[in-house]
């Protein structure tokens, strides 16, 4: 999916009825939407990997390349 707009939609919980609506809007409008459940995210923010995962997922959705351990020789 190519788009010039990236939306981060922050919701209270991921199981809210809005999740289906958000994903439908993503498909219909051709916009990339990252749905983040704030309750779950805050519970897991004690771990650096949660924030890293969100950033890596954003990067991939924007056609970026994720490299682990800073190994740029893969480019």
Order of alpha helices (4+ residues) and beta strands (2+ residues): beta-alpha-beta-alpha-alpha
